[in-house]
Amino acid sequence: MSIKNQNKETAVKIQTKQIKEATITAKLQTKQKEKLEKLAKKNRITISNLVLQLVEAGYKQISKNDL
C-alpha cells in the first residue's frame, strides 16, 4: 500500500471519529437544553433567568467554599 493511500485512510478515520464526537456532543447539548427548558417551565421563568440563577448559585457556593 502506498503512503498516499495510507494518508487517505488515516484522514478518513480521523474525520469519522470527529463526526462521531460531534454527534455525541450535539446529543448532550440537546439533552441539557431540554432539561433547562423543563426546569424553567416548572419554575415559570425564562431560560435566561434560570441560567442566571444557576450561575449565581454556583458563584455563591464557590465563594462560600473558598472562604
C-alpha positions in Angstrom: 0.0 0.0 0.0 1.3 3.4 -0.9 1.9 6.2 1.6 -0.7 8.3 -0.3 -3.4 5.6 0.4 -2.4 5.3 4.0 -2.7 9.0 4.5 -6.1 9.0 2.9 -7.2 6.1 5.1 -5.9 7.9 8.2 -7.7 11.1 7.2 -11.0 9.2 6.8 -10.6 7.6 10.2 -9.9 10.9 11.8 -12.9 12.5 10.1 -15.1 9.6 11.1 -14.0 10.0 14.7 -14.6 13.7 14.6 -18.1 13.2 13.2 -18.9 10.7 16.0 -17.7 13.1 18.7 -19.7 16.0 17.2 -22.8 13.8 17.2 -22.3 12.9 20.8 -21.7 16.5 21.8 -24.8 17.6 19.9 -26.9 15.0 21.7 -25.6 16.0 25.1 -26.3 19.7 24.3 -29.8 18.8 23.3 -30.5 16.9 26.5 -29.1 19.7 28.6 -31.2 22.2 26.7 -34.3 20.1 27.3 -33.5 19.8 31.0 -33.1 23.6 31.3 -36.4 24.2 29.4 -38.2 21.7 31.6 -36.8 23.3 34.8 -37.6 26.8 33.6 -41.1 25.9 32.7 -41.6 24.2 36.1 -40.4 27.3 37.9 -42.3 29.6 35.5 -39.3 31.6 34.5 -37.3 32.2 31.3 -34.4 30.0 30.4 -32.1 33.1 30.6 -33.2 33.9 34.2 -32.8 30.2 35.1 -29.3 30.1 33.8 -28.5 33.4 35.6 -29.8 31.9 38.9 -27.8 28.8 38.4 -24.6 30.8 37.7 -25.2 33.0 40.8 -25.9 29.9 43.0 -22.7 28.3 41.7 -20.7 31.5 42.3 -22.1 31.8 45.9 -21.2 28.1 46.5 -17.7 28.6 45.2 -17.2 31.8 47.2 -18.5 30.1 50.3 -16.2 27.2 49.9 -13.2 29.4 49.3 -13.7 31.5 52.4 
